[in-house]
Amino acid sequence: MPYYHMKEIWTPLKMIGIKFFKTEDGHLFVKVWKQNRKLIK
């Protein structure tokens, strides 16, 4: 994965361990518990 500057997006799913991140380019990543971030958009 290239170097991305990501900002975490707060959602209620964060309380159960699902986090969403958005890059400056508009790409959306998801991270579930301790797994790696995966590109979803």
C-alpha positions in Angstrom: 0.0 0.0 0.0 1.5 3.4 -0.9 1.8 6.1 1.6 -1.6 7.7 2.3 -2.6 10.4 4.7 -5.8 9.1 6.3 -8.4 10.7 8.5 -10.6 8.5 10.7 -14.4 8.9 10.2 -16.4 8.5 13.3 -19.4 6.1 13.1 -21.3 4.1 15.7 -19.6 1.0 14.4 -16.4 2.2 16.0 -17.7 1.0 19.3 -17.7 -2.7 18.1 -14.3 -2.3 16.4 -15.1 -1.4 12.8 -13.3 1.8 11.8 -13.5 3.8 8.5 -10.7 6.0 7.1 -10.8 8.5 4.3 -7.7 9.7 2.3 -7.1 13.1 0.8 -7.8 11.6 -2.6 -11.3 10.4 -1.5 -10.5 6.7 -1.2 -12.4 4.9 1.6 -10.8 2.2 3.8 -12.3 -0.1 6.4 -10.4 -1.7 9.3 -12.1 -4.5 11.3 -10.5 -5.1 14.8 -6.8 -5.8 14.3 -6.9 -6.7 10.6 -5.2 -4.5 7.9 -7.0 -1.7 6.3 -8.9 -2.7 3.1 -9.9 -0.4 0.3 -13.7 -0.3 -0.3 -14.1 2.6 -2.6 
